[in-house]
Amino acid sequence: METATYRNEQYGILKQDIIELMNKGFDILTILTPDGLDVFKNLFGKKITSLFITPPSIKELKRRRHQRDNWKALTQEDDIFGMQEAYHFKIVNDSLEQAVEQIRLVREIVKKGK
């Protein structure tokens, strides 16, 4: 369904695996590129709720990547931050506990709306 190369790593997900899990009533959480999100939206329409999880700033993103020795990704900040409008919700990951709570709240809201 979606295959992508991101930061020199190959990623992919099978459509049948997603459909099978959805039919069993599971909520699916997956990391997608913006192109992958478009594929999901085209295939599943309103069944998709998208979250853009972001650090509080580009400066913080650079600090975190530097801390992880992830230098090759440092050129992609502007691209990543510019894509957030395509998503339903934006979660600022300034505190892991708060980000997890926000994701839980979004899940509750979406479940109530179905």
PDB file as gemmi writes it, atoms N, CA and C in Angstrom:
CRYST1    1.000    1.000    1.000  90.00  90.00  90.00 P 1                      
ATOM      1  N   MET A   1       0.829  -1.172   0.000  1.00  0.00           N  
ATOM      2  CA  MET A   1       0.000   0.000   0.000  1.00  0.00           C  
ATOM      3  C   MET A   1       0.876   1.239   0.000  1.00  0.00           C  
ATOM      4  N   GLU A   2       1.747   1.340   0.990  1.00  0.00           N  
ATOM      5  CA  GLU A   2       2.693   2.446   0.984  1.00  0.00           C  
ATOM      6  C   GLU A   2       4.084   1.874   1.155  1.00  0.00           C  
ATOM      7  N   THR A   3       4.970   2.315   0.306  1.00  0.00           N  
ATOM      8  CA  THR A   3       6.386   2.044   0.498  1.00  0.00           C  
ATOM      9  C   THR A   3       7.119   3.359   0.326  1.00  0.00           C  
ATOM     10  N   ALA A   4       8.106   3.558   1.139  1.00  0.00           N  
ATOM     11  CA  ALA A   4       8.847   4.813   1.072  1.00  0.00           C  
ATOM     12  C   ALA A   4      10.256   4.600   1.590  1.00  0.00           C  
ATOM     13  N   THR A   5      11.146   5.407   1.078  1.00  0.00           N  
ATOM     14  CA  THR A   5      12.496   5.480   1.614  1.00  0.00           C  
ATOM     15  C   THR A   5      12.586   6.785   2.371  1.00  0.00           C  
ATOM     16  N   TYR A   6      12.917   6.694   3.639  1.00  0.00           N  
ATOM     17  CA  TYR A   6      12.998   7.879   4.488  1.00  0.00           C  
ATOM     18  C   TYR A   6      14.257   7.770   5.315  1.00  0.00           C  
ATOM     19  N   ARG A   7      15.122   8.779   5.199  1.00  0.00           N  
ATOM     20  CA  ARG A   7      16.409   8.770   5.906  1.00  0.00           C  
ATOM     21  C   ARG A   7      17.198   7.500   5.596  1.00  0.00           C  
ATOM     22  N   ASN A   8      17.175   7.122   4.327  1.00  0.00           N  
ATOM     23  CA  ASN A   8      17.893   5.948   3.818  1.00  0.00           C  
ATOM     24  C   ASN A   8      17.394   4.622   4.380  1.00  0.00           C  
ATOM     25  N   GLU A   9      16.194   4.595   4.898  1.00  0.00           N  
ATOM     26  CA  GLU A   9      15.586   3.358   5.397  1.00  0.00           C  
ATOM     27  C   GLU A   9      14.327   3.074   4.582  1.00  0.00           C  
ATOM     28  N   GLN A  10      14.076   1.795   4.278  1.00  0.00           N  
ATOM     29  CA  GLN A  10      12.878   1.391   3.548  1.00  0.00           C  
ATOM     30  C   GLN A  10      11.749   1.079   4.525  1.00  0.00           C  
ATOM     31  N   TYR A  11      10.559   1.581   4.226  1.00  0.00           N  
ATOM     32  CA  TYR A  11       9.388   1.329   5.053  1.00  0.00           C  
ATOM     33  C   TYR A  11       8.250   0.883   4.149  1.00  0.00           C  
ATOM     34  N   GLY A  12       7.364   0.064   4.686  1.00  0.00           N  
ATOM     35  CA  GLY A  12       6.222  -0.363   3.899  1.00  0.00           C  
ATOM     36  C   GLY A  12       5.148  -0.968   4.777  1.00  0.00           C  
ATOM     37  N   ILE A  13       3.937  -0.993   4.228  1.00  0.00           N  
ATOM     38  CA  ILE A  13       2.804  -1.554   4.962  1.00  0.00           C  
ATOM     39  C   ILE A  13       1.856  -2.173   3.939  1.00  0.00           C  
ATOM     40  N   LEU A  14       1.298  -3.322   4.269  1.00  0.00           N  
ATOM     41  CA  LEU A  14       0.402  -4.009   3.346  1.00  0.00           C  
ATOM     42  C   LEU A  14      -1.049  -3.601   3.588  1.00  0.00           C  
ATOM     43  N   LYS A  15      -1.734  -3.302   2.514  1.00  0.00           N  
ATOM     44  CA  LYS A  15      -3.144  -2.910   2.584  1.00  0.00           C  
ATOM     45  C   LYS A  15      -3.969  -3.992   3.284  1.00  0.00           C  
ATOM     46  N   GLN A  16      -3.744  -5.247   2.926  1.00  0.00           N  
ATOM     47  CA  GLN A  16      -4.524  -6.342   3.501  1.00  0.00           C  
ATOM     48  C   GLN A  16      -4.339  -6.438   5.012  1.00  0.00           C  
ATOM     49  N   ASP A  17      -3.139  -6.178   5.500  1.00  0.00           N  
ATOM     50  CA  ASP A  17      -2.897  -6.203   6.948  1.00  0.00           C  
ATOM     51  C   ASP A  17      -3.728  -5.140   7.658  1.00  0.00           C  
ATOM     52  N   ILE A  18      -3.784  -3.955   7.076  1.00  0.00           N  
ATOM     53  CA  ILE A  18      -4.562  -2.862   7.668  1.00  0.00           C  
ATOM     54  C   ILE A  18      -6.049  -3.200   7.651  1.00  0.00           C  
ATOM     55  N   ILE A  19      -6.543  -3.670   6.523  1.00  0.00           N  
ATOM     56  CA  ILE A  19      -7.970  -4.015   6.401  1.00  0.00           C  
ATOM     57  C   ILE A  19      -8.344  -5.101   7.401  1.00  0.00           C  
ATOM     58  N   GLU A  20      -7.503  -6.105   7.525  1.00  0.00           N  
ATOM     59  CA  GLU A  20      -7.756  -7.204   8.461  1.00  0.00           C  
ATOM     60  C   GLU A  20      -7.877  -6.693   9.900  1.00  0.00           C  
ATOM     61  N   LEU A  21      -6.953  -5.852  10.307  1.00  0.00           N  
ATOM     62  CA  LEU A  21      -6.988  -5.304  11.669  1.00  0.00           C  
ATOM     63  C   LEU A  21      -8.199  -4.395  11.881  1.00  0.00           C  
ATOM     64  N   MET A  22      -8.525  -3.587  10.876  1.00  0.00           N  
ATOM     65  CA  MET A  22      -9.694  -2.705  10.992  1.00  0.00           C  
ATOM     66  C   MET A  22     -10.980  -3.529  11.114  1.00  0.00           C  
ATOM     67  N   ASN A  23     -11.076  -4.600  10.331  1.00  0.00           N  
ATOM     68  CA  ASN A  23     -12.260  -5.462  10.390  1.00  0.00           C  
ATOM     69  C   ASN A  23     -12.412  -6.152  11.742  1.00  0.00           C  
ATOM     70  N   LYS A  24     -11.309  -6.337  12.442  1.00  0.00           N  
ATOM     71  CA  LYS A  24     -11.348  -6.935  13.776  1.00  0.00           C  
ATOM     72  C   LYS A  24     -11.608  -5.893  14.860  1.00  0.00           C  
ATOM     73  N   GLY A  25     -11.745  -4.621  14.459  1.00  0.00           N  
ATOM     74  CA  GLY A  25     -12.065  -3.571  15.417  1.00  0.00           C  
ATOM     75  C   GLY A  25     -10.873  -2.883  16.059  1.00  0.00           C  
ATOM     76  N   PHE A  26      -9.682  -3.160  15.567  1.00  0.00           N  
ATOM     77  CA  PHE A  26      -8.489  -2.533  16.130  1.00  0.00           C  
ATOM     78  C   PHE A  26      -8.328  -1.102  15.633  1.00  0.00           C  
ATOM     79  N   ASP A  27      -7.815  -0.256  16.503  1.00  0.00           N  
ATOM     80  CA  ASP A  27      -7.349   1.063  16.091  1.00  0.00           C  
ATOM     81  C   ASP A  27      -5.921   0.880  15.608  1.00  0.00           C  
ATOM     82  N   ILE A  28      -5.576   1.538  14.533  1.00  0.00           N  
ATOM     83  CA  ILE A  28      -4.254   1.369  13.954  1.00  0.00           C  
ATOM     84  C   ILE A  28      -3.483   2.666  14.075  1.00  0.00           C  
ATOM     85  N   LEU A  29      -2.301   2.551  14.627  1.00  0.00           N  
ATOM     86  CA  LEU A  29      -1.407   3.694  14.744  1.00  0.00           C  
ATOM     87  C   LEU A  29      -0.173   3.378  13.914  1.00  0.00           C  
ATOM     88  N   THR A  30       0.092   4.207  12.926  1.00  0.00           N  
ATOM     89  CA  THR A  30       1.244   3.982  12.061  1.00  0.00           C  
ATOM     90  C   THR A  30       1.882   5.313  11.703  1.00  0.00           C  
ATOM     91  N   ILE A  31       3.156   5.277  11.440  1.00  0.00           N  
ATOM     92  CA  ILE A  31       3.877   6.476  11.023  1.00  0.00           C  
ATOM     93  C   ILE A  31       3.870   6.505   9.502  1.00  0.00           C  
ATOM     94  N   LEU A  32       3.379   7.608   8.953  1.00  0.00           N  
ATOM     95  CA  LEU A  32       3.279   7.744   7.504  1.00  0.00           C  
ATOM     96  C   LEU A  32       3.956   9.015   7.028  1.00  0.00           C  
ATOM     97  N   THR A  33       4.502   8.947   5.843  1.00  0.00           N  
ATOM     98  CA  THR A  33       4.947  10.164   5.177  1.00  0.00           C  
ATOM     99  C   THR A  33       3.694  10.902   4.711  1.00  0.00           C  
ATOM    100  N   PRO A  34       3.800  12.166   4.360  1.00  0.00           N  
ATOM    101  CA  PRO A  34       2.627  12.867   3.814  1.00  0.00           C  
ATOM    102  C   PRO A  34       2.052  12.157   2.585  1.00  0.00           C  
ATOM    103  N   ASP A  35       2.897  11.595   1.739  1.00  0.00           N  
ATOM    104  CA  ASP A  35       2.399  10.846   0.582  1.00  0.00           C  
ATOM    105  C   ASP A  35       1.644   9.602   1.029  1.00  0.00           C  
ATOM    106  N   GLY A  36       2.162   8.926   2.047  1.00  0.00           N  
ATOM    107  CA  GLY A  36       1.477   7.754   2.586  1.00  0.00           C  
ATOM    108  C   GLY A  36       0.139   8.118   3.192  1.00  0.00           C  
ATOM    109  N   LEU A  37       0.064   9.264   3.839  1.00  0.00           N  
ATOM    110  CA  LEU A  37      -1.207   9.733   4.395  1.00  0.00           C  
ATOM    111  C   LEU A  37      -2.220   9.933   3.279  1.00  0.00           C  
ATOM    112  N   ASP A  38      -1.790  10.490   2.158  1.00  0.00           N  
ATOM    113  CA  ASP A  38      -2.694  10.665   1.014  1.00  0.00           C  
ATOM    114  C   ASP A  38      -3.231   9.324   0.531  1.00  0.00           C  
ATOM    115  N   VAL A  39      -2.368   8.313   0.476  1.00  0.00           N  
ATOM    116  CA  VAL A  39      -2.798   6.974   0.060  1.00  0.00           C  
ATOM    117  C   VAL A  39      -3.853   6.448   1.027  1.00  0.00           C  
ATOM    118  N   PHE A  40      -3.603   6.575   2.323  1.00  0.00           N  
ATOM    119  CA  PHE A  40      -4.560   6.107   3.329  1.00  0.00           C  
ATOM    120  C   PHE A  40      -5.885   6.850   3.212  1.00  0.00           C  
ATOM    121  N   LYS A  41      -5.829   8.159   3.041  1.00  0.00           N  
ATOM    122  CA  LYS A  41      -7.059   8.950   2.909  1.00  0.00           C  
ATOM    123  C   LYS A  41      -7.854   8.515   1.687  1.00  0.00           C  
ATOM    124  N   ASN A  42      -7.167   8.251   0.578  1.00  0.00           N  
ATOM    125  CA  ASN A  42      -7.858   7.816  -0.635  1.00  0.00           C  
ATOM    126  C   ASN A  42      -8.484   6.439  -0.469  1.00  0.00           C  
ATOM    127  N   LEU A  43      -7.829   5.554   0.251  1.00  0.00           N  
ATOM    128  CA  LEU A  43      -8.344   4.194   0.433  1.00  0.00           C  
ATOM    129  C   LEU A  43      -9.420   4.097   1.510  1.00  0.00           C  
ATOM    130  N   PHE A  44      -9.253   4.836   2.605  1.00  0.00           N  
ATOM    131  CA  PHE A  44     -10.115   4.641   3.762  1.00  0.00           C  
ATOM    132  C   PHE A  44     -10.989   5.842   4.105  1.00  0.00           C  
ATOM    133  N   GLY A  45     -10.795   6.944   3.426  1.00  0.00           N  
ATOM    134  CA  GLY A  45     -11.647   8.117   3.603  1.00  0.00           C  
ATOM    135  C   GLY A  45     -11.780   8.578   5.039  1.00  0.00           C  
ATOM    136  N   LYS A  46     -13.022   8.669   5.503  1.00  0.00           N  
ATOM    137  CA  LYS A  46     -13.314   9.219   6.830  1.00  0.00           C  
ATOM    138  C   LYS A  46     -12.958   8.269   7.976  1.00  0.00           C  
ATOM    139  N   LYS A  47     -12.530   7.060   7.656  1.00  0.00           N  
ATOM    140  CA  LYS A  47     -12.095   6.139   8.710  1.00  0.00           C  
ATOM    141  C   LYS A  47     -10.729   6.537   9.275  1.00  0.00           C  
ATOM    142  N   ILE A  48     -10.057   7.466   8.605  1.00  0.00           N  
ATOM    143  CA  ILE A  48      -8.711   7.878   8.993  1.00  0.00           C  
ATOM    144  C   ILE A  48      -8.764   9.136   9.853  1.00  0.00           C  
ATOM    145  N   THR A  49      -8.063   9.111  10.960  1.00  0.00           N  
ATOM    146  CA  THR A  49      -7.818  10.307  11.770  1.00  0.00           C  
ATOM    147  C   THR A  49      -6.306  10.450  11.851  1.00  0.00           C  
ATOM    148  N   SER A  50      -5.808  11.578  11.384  1.00  0.00           N  
ATOM    149  CA  SER A  50      -4.357  11.748  11.315  1.00  0.00           C  
ATOM    150  C   SER A  50      -3.858  12.704  12.389  1.00  0.00           C  
ATOM    151  N   LEU A  51      -2.703  12.358  12.942  1.00  0.00           N  
ATOM    152  CA  LEU A  51      -2.051  13.167  13.979  1.00  0.00           C  
ATOM    153  C   LEU A  51      -0.670  13.570  13.480  1.00  0.00           C  
ATOM    154  N   PHE A  52      -0.352  14.828  13.602  1.00  0.00           N  
ATOM    155  CA  PHE A  52       0.995  15.310  13.298  1.00  0.00           C  
ATOM    156  C   PHE A  52       1.673  15.540  14.635  1.00  0.00           C  
ATOM    157  N   ILE A  53       2.660  14.715  14.955  1.00  0.00           N  
ATOM    158  CA  ILE A  53       3.360  14.829  16.233  1.00  0.00           C  
ATOM    159  C   ILE A  53       4.680  15.546  15.971  1.00  0.00           C  
ATOM    160  N   THR A  54       4.865  16.653  16.675  1.00  0.00           N  
ATOM    161  CA  THR A  54       5.989  17.527  16.387  1.00  0.00           C  
ATOM    162  C   THR A  54       6.683  18.000  17.656  1.00  0.00           C  
ATOM    163  N   PRO A  55       7.969  18.234  17.575  1.00  0.00           N  
ATOM    164  CA  PRO A  55       8.621  18.905  18.708  1.00  0.00           C  
ATOM    165  C   PRO A  55       8.154  20.359  18.747  1.00  0.00           C  
ATOM    166  N   PRO A  56       8.398  21.062  19.834  1.00  0.00           N  
ATOM    167  CA  PRO A  56       7.882  22.421  19.966  1.00  0.00           C  
ATOM    168  C   PRO A  56       8.501  23.433  19.001  1.00  0.00           C  
ATOM    169  N   SER A  57       9.672  23.128  18.449  1.00  0.00           N  
ATOM    170  CA  SER A  57      10.324  24.085  17.549  1.00  0.00           C  
ATOM    171  C   SER A  57      11.373  23.369  16.702  1.00  0.00           C  
ATOM    172  N   ILE A  58      11.786  24.027  15.640  1.00  0.00           N  
ATOM    173  CA  ILE A  58      12.865  23.483  14.813  1.00  0.00           C  
ATOM    174  C   ILE A  58      14.154  23.407  15.626  1.00  0.00           C  
ATOM    175  N   LYS A  59      14.370  24.402  16.467  1.00  0.00           N  
ATOM    176  CA  LYS A  59      15.566  24.403  17.323  1.00  0.00           C  
ATOM    177  C   LYS A  59      15.597  23.150  18.206  1.00  0.00           C  
ATOM    178  N   GLU A  60      14.445  22.813  18.797  1.00  0.00           N  
ATOM    179  CA  GLU A  60      14.367  21.619  19.643  1.00  0.00           C  
ATOM    180  C   GLU A  60      14.538  20.349  18.812  1.00  0.00           C  
ATOM    181  N   LEU A  61      13.973  20.330  17.608  1.00  0.00           N  
ATOM    182  CA  LEU A  61      14.141  19.183  16.716  1.00  0.00           C  
ATOM    183  C   LEU A  61      15.622  18.956  16.416  1.00  0.00           C  
ATOM    184  N   LYS A  62      16.331  20.037  16.105  1.00  0.00           N  
ATOM    185  CA  LYS A  62      17.769  19.923  15.837  1.00  0.00           C  
ATOM    186  C   LYS A  62      18.519  19.421  17.069  1.00  0.00           C  
ATOM    187  N   ARG A  63      18.147  19.922  18.238  1.00  0.00           N  
ATOM    188  CA  ARG A  63      18.804  19.491  19.471  1.00  0.00           C  
ATOM    189  C   ARG A  63      18.598  17.994  19.694  1.00  0.00           C  
ATOM    190  N   ARG A  64      17.366  17.534  19.509  1.00  0.00           N  
ATOM    191  CA  ARG A  64      17.066  16.111  19.715  1.00  0.00           C  
ATOM    192  C   ARG A  64      17.808  15.239  18.714  1.00  0.00           C  
ATOM    193  N   ARG A  65      17.832  15.672  17.472  1.00  0.00           N  
ATOM    194  CA  ARG A  65      18.530  14.880  16.453  1.00  0.00           C  
ATOM    195  C   ARG A  65      20.031  14.863  16.705  1.00  0.00           C  
ATOM    196  N   HIS A  66      20.564  15.984  17.123  1.00  0.00           N  
ATOM    197  CA  HIS A  66      21.996  16.046  17.444  1.00  0.00           C  
ATOM    198  C   HIS A  66      22.306  15.100  18.611  1.00  0.00           C  
ATOM    199  N   GLN A  67      21.423  15.089  19.589  1.00  0.00           N  
ATOM    200  CA  GLN A  67      21.595  14.225  20.761  1.00  0.00           C  
ATOM    201  C   GLN A  67      21.591  12.748  20.349  1.00  0.00           C  
ATOM    202  N   ARG A  68      20.803  12.422  19.314  1.00  0.00           N  
ATOM    203  CA  ARG A  68      20.724  11.044  18.828  1.00  0.00           C  
ATOM    204  C   ARG A  68      21.748  10.741  17.743  1.00  0.00           C  
ATOM    205  N   ASP A  69      22.583  11.721  17.413  1.00  0.00           N  
ATOM    206  CA  ASP A  69      23.554  11.576  16.321  1.00  0.00           C  
ATOM    207  C   ASP A  69      22.867  11.344  14.984  1.00  0.00           C  
ATOM    208  N   ASN A  70      21.738  11.981  14.776  1.00  0.00           N  
ATOM    209  CA  ASN A  70      20.973  11.816  13.542  1.00  0.00           C  
ATOM    210  C   ASN A  70      21.197  13.025  12.636  1.00  0.00           C  
ATOM    211  N   TRP A  71      22.425  13.254  12.254  1.00  0.00           N  
ATOM    212  CA  TRP A  71      22.785  14.442  11.472  1.00  0.00           C  
ATOM    213  C   TRP A  71      22.199  14.430  10.074  1.00  0.00           C  
ATOM    214  N   LYS A  72      22.077  13.264   9.438  1.00  0.00           N  
ATOM    215  CA  LYS A  72      21.627  13.252   8.046  1.00  0.00           C  
ATOM    216  C   LYS A  72      20.198  13.746   7.890  1.00  0.00           C  
ATOM    217  N   ALA A  73      19.428  13.768   8.968  1.00  0.00           N  
ATOM    218  CA  ALA A  73      18.046  14.233   8.883  1.00  0.00           C  
ATOM    219  C   ALA A  73      17.909  15.726   9.132  1.00  0.00           C  
ATOM    220  N   LEU A  74      18.976  16.395   9.482  1.00  0.00           N  
ATOM    221  CA  LEU A  74      18.877  17.804   9.863  1.00  0.00           C  
ATOM    222  C   LEU A  74      18.482  18.726   8.721  1.00  0.00           C  
ATOM    223  N   THR A  75      18.494  18.269   7.505  1.00  0.00           N  
ATOM    224  CA  THR A  75      18.115  19.116   6.377  1.00  0.00           C  
ATOM    225  C   THR A  75      16.626  19.040   6.072  1.00  0.00           C  
ATOM    226  N   GLN A  76      15.869  18.233   6.788  1.00  0.00           N  
ATOM    227  CA  GLN A  76      14.475  17.994   6.444  1.00  0.00           C  
ATOM    228  C   GLN A  76      13.472  18.722   7.331  1.00  0.00           C  
ATOM    229  N   GLU A  77      13.916  19.574   8.245  1.00  0.00           N  
ATOM    230  CA  GLU A  77      12.981  20.194   9.183  1.00  0.00           C  
ATOM    231  C   GLU A  77      11.902  21.012   8.488  1.00  0.00           C  
ATOM    232  N   ASP A  78      12.309  21.867   7.559  1.00  0.00           N  
ATOM    233  CA  ASP A  78      11.337  22.735   6.905  1.00  0.00           C  
ATOM    234  C   ASP A  78      10.286  21.925   6.162  1.00  0.00           C  
ATOM    235  N   ASP A  79      10.713  20.854   5.484  1.00  0.00           N  
ATOM    236  CA  ASP A  79       9.763  20.002   4.779  1.00  0.00           C  
ATOM    237  C   ASP A  79       8.764  19.393   5.749  1.00  0.00           C  
ATOM    238  N   ILE A  80       9.255  18.886   6.859  1.00  0.00           N  
ATOM    239  CA  ILE A  80       8.401  18.217   7.835  1.00  0.00           C  
ATOM    240  C   ILE A  80       7.413  19.200   8.456  1.00  0.00           C  
ATOM    241  N   PHE A  81       7.896  20.333   8.906  1.00  0.00           N  
ATOM    242  CA  PHE A  81       7.019  21.301   9.559  1.00  0.00           C  
ATOM    243  C   PHE A  81       6.002  21.885   8.584  1.00  0.00           C  
ATOM    244  N   GLY A  82       6.328  21.975   7.318  1.00  0.00           N  
ATOM    245  CA  GLY A  82       5.412  22.529   6.334  1.00  0.00           C  
ATOM    246  C   GLY A  82       4.268  21.610   5.967  1.00  0.00           C  
ATOM    247  N   MET A  83       4.315  20.363   6.369  1.00  0.00           N  
ATOM    248  CA  MET A  83       3.308  19.372   5.993  1.00  0.00           C  
ATOM    249  C   MET A  83       2.178  19.236   7.008  1.00  0.00           C  
ATOM    250  N   GLN A  84       2.269  19.894   8.135  1.00  0.00           N  
ATOM    251  CA  GLN A  84       1.332  19.629   9.224  1.00  0.00           C  
ATOM    252  C   GLN A  84      -0.115  19.996   8.909  1.00  0.00           C  
ATOM    253  N   GLU A  85      -0.359  20.875   7.951  1.00  0.00           N  
ATOM    254  CA  GLU A  85      -1.734  21.263   7.636  1.00  0.00           C  
ATOM    255  C   GLU A  85      -2.553  20.111   7.050  1.00  0.00           C  
ATOM    256  N   ALA A  86      -1.894  19.088   6.531  1.00  0.00           N  
ATOM    257  CA  ALA A  86      -2.594  17.955   5.931  1.00  0.00           C  
ATOM    258  C   ALA A  86      -3.196  17.015   6.977  1.00  0.00           C  
ATOM    259  N   TYR A  87      -2.880  17.223   8.235  1.00  0.00           N  
ATOM    260  CA  TYR A  87      -3.302  16.310   9.301  1.00  0.00           C  
ATOM    261  C   TYR A  87      -4.486  16.894  10.080  1.00  0.00           C  
ATOM    262  N   HIS A  88      -5.298  16.019  10.670  1.00  0.00           N  
ATOM    263  CA  HIS A  88      -6.468  16.450  11.441  1.00  0.00           C  
ATOM    264  C   HIS A  88      -6.093  17.120  12.755  1.00  0.00           C  
ATOM    265  N   PHE A  89      -5.114  16.567  13.448  1.00  0.00           N  
ATOM    266  CA  PHE A  89      -4.718  17.065  14.767  1.00  0.00           C  
ATOM    267  C   PHE A  89      -3.207  17.262  14.818  1.00  0.00           C  
ATOM    268  N   LYS A  90      -2.796  18.249  15.594  1.00  0.00           N  
ATOM    269  CA  LYS A  90      -1.368  18.496  15.814  1.00  0.00           C  
ATOM    270  C   LYS A  90      -1.084  18.291  17.297  1.00  0.00           C  
ATOM    271  N   ILE A  91      -0.119  17.438  17.603  1.00  0.00           N  
ATOM    272  CA  ILE A  91       0.296  17.163  18.972  1.00  0.00           C  
ATOM    273  C   ILE A  91       1.731  17.674  19.125  1.00  0.00           C  
ATOM    274  N   VAL A  92       1.943  18.581  20.067  1.00  0.00           N  
ATOM    275  CA  VAL A  92       3.291  19.082  20.323  1.00  0.00           C  
ATOM    276  C   VAL A  92       3.926  18.195  21.391  1.00  0.00           C  
ATOM    277  N   ASN A  93       5.004  17.532  21.013  1.00  0.00           N  
ATOM    278  CA  ASN A  93       5.684  16.598  21.905  1.00  0.00           C  
ATOM    279  C   ASN A  93       6.766  17.332  22.695  1.00  0.00           C  
ATOM    280  N   ASP A  94       6.307  18.156  23.628  1.00  0.00           N  
ATOM    281  CA  ASP A  94       7.230  18.863  24.511  1.00  0.00           C  
ATOM    282  C   ASP A  94       7.446  18.046  25.783  1.00  0.00           C  
ATOM    283  N   SER A  95       6.415  17.305  26.153  1.00  0.00           N  
ATOM    284  CA  SER A  95       6.456  16.415  27.312  1.00  0.00           C  
ATOM    285  C   SER A  95       5.808  15.106  26.881  1.00  0.00           C  
ATOM    286  N   LEU A  96       6.499  14.005  27.041  1.00  0.00           N  
ATOM    287  CA  LEU A  96       5.966  12.713  26.617  1.00  0.00           C  
ATOM    288  C   LEU A  96       4.623  12.428  27.272  1.00  0.00           C  
ATOM    289  N   GLU A  97       4.515  12.694  28.562  1.00  0.00           N  
ATOM    290  CA  GLU A  97       3.268  12.419  29.284  1.00  0.00           C  
ATOM    291  C   GLU A  97       2.110  13.238  28.711  1.00  0.00           C  
ATOM    292  N   GLN A  98       2.345  14.509  28.429  1.00  0.00           N  
ATOM    293  CA  GLN A  98       1.291  15.358  27.868  1.00  0.00           C  
ATOM    294  C   GLN A  98       0.928  14.922  26.450  1.00  0.00           C  
ATOM    295  N   ALA A  99       1.924  14.555  25.652  1.00  0.00           N  
ATOM    296  CA  ALA A  99       1.655  14.106  24.287  1.00  0.00           C  
ATOM    297  C   ALA A  99       0.815  12.831  24.297  1.00  0.00           C  
ATOM    298  N   VAL A 100       1.156  11.893  25.164  1.00  0.00           N  
ATOM    299  CA  VAL A 100       0.386  10.650  25.274  1.00  0.00           C  
ATOM    300  C   VAL A 100      -1.046  10.956  25.705  1.00  0.00           C  
ATOM    301  N   GLU A 101      -1.221  11.858  26.647  1.00  0.00           N  
ATOM    302  CA  GLU A 101      -2.559  12.235  27.104  1.00  0.00           C  
ATOM    303  C   GLU A 101      -3.355  12.890  25.978  1.00  0.00           C  
ATOM    304  N   GLN A 102      -2.725  13.738  25.197  1.00  0.00           N  
ATOM    305  CA  GLN A 102      -3.418  14.371  24.071  1.00  0.00           C  
ATOM    306  C   GLN A 102      -3.838  13.337  23.032  1.00  0.00           C  
ATOM    307  N   ILE A 103      -2.983  12.373  22.767  1.00  0.00           N  
ATOM    308  CA  ILE A 103      -3.328  11.309  21.824  1.00  0.00           C  
ATOM    309  C   ILE A 103      -4.503  10.502  22.362  1.00  0.00           C  
ATOM    310  N   ARG A 104      -4.492  10.204  23.654  1.00  0.00           N  
ATOM    311  CA  ARG A 104      -5.598   9.472  24.271  1.00  0.00           C  
ATOM    312  C   ARG A 104      -6.904  10.252  24.136  1.00  0.00           C  
ATOM    313  N   LEU A 105      -6.852  11.565  24.359  1.00  0.00           N  
ATOM    314  CA  LEU A 105      -8.046  12.400  24.234  1.00  0.00           C  
ATOM    315  C   LEU A 105      -8.562  12.438  22.800  1.00  0.00           C  
ATOM    316  N   VAL A 106      -7.662  12.538  21.839  1.00  0.00           N  
ATOM    317  CA  VAL A 106      -8.077  12.513  20.431  1.00  0.00           C  
ATOM    318  C   VAL A 106      -8.765  11.193  20.126  1.00  0.00           C  
ATOM    319  N   ARG A 107      -8.209  10.099  20.608  1.00  0.00           N  
ATOM    320  CA  ARG A 107      -8.810   8.780  20.380  1.00  0.00           C  
ATOM    321  C   ARG A 107     -10.216   8.724  20.966  1.00  0.00           C  
ATOM    322  N   GLU A 108     -10.395   9.245  22.175  1.00  0.00           N  
ATOM    323  CA  GLU A 108     -11.726   9.274  22.800  1.00  0.00           C  
ATOM    324  C   GLU A 108     -12.707  10.092  21.975  1.00  0.00           C  
ATOM    325  N   ILE A 109     -12.285  11.261  21.534  1.00  0.00           N  
ATOM    326  CA  ILE A 109     -13.148  12.136  20.734  1.00  0.00           C  
ATOM    327  C   ILE A 109     -13.568  11.437  19.446  1.00  0.00           C  
ATOM    328  N   VAL A 110     -12.612  10.812  18.785  1.00  0.00           N  
ATOM    329  CA  VAL A 110     -12.903  10.130  17.524  1.00  0.00           C  
ATOM    330  C   VAL A 110     -13.845   8.958  17.760  1.00  0.00           C  
ATOM    331  N   LYS A 111     -13.616   8.187  18.815  1.00  0.00           N  
ATOM    332  CA  LYS A 111     -14.485   7.042  19.127  1.00  0.00           C  
ATOM    333  C   LYS A 111     -15.926   7.487  19.388  1.00  0.00           C  
ATOM    334  N   LYS A 112     -16.090   8.604  20.102  1.00  0.00           N  
ATOM    335  CA  LYS A 112     -17.436   9.109  20.396  1.00  0.00           C  
ATOM    336  C   LYS A 112     -18.141   9.587  19.138  1.00  0.00           C  
ATOM    337  N   GLY A 113     -17.372  10.067  18.168  1.00  0.00           N  
ATOM    338  CA  GLY A 113     -17.950  10.589  16.937  1.00  0.00           C  
ATOM    339  C   GLY A 113     -18.362   9.529  15.943  1.00  0.00           C  
ATOM    340  N   LYS A 114     -17.978   8.278  16.185  1.00  0.00           N  
ATOM    341  CA  LYS A 114     -18.296   7.199  15.227  1.00  0.00           C  
ATOM    342  C   LYS A 114     -19.656   6.621  15.470  1.00  0.00           C  
TER     343      LYS A 114                                                      
END                                                                             
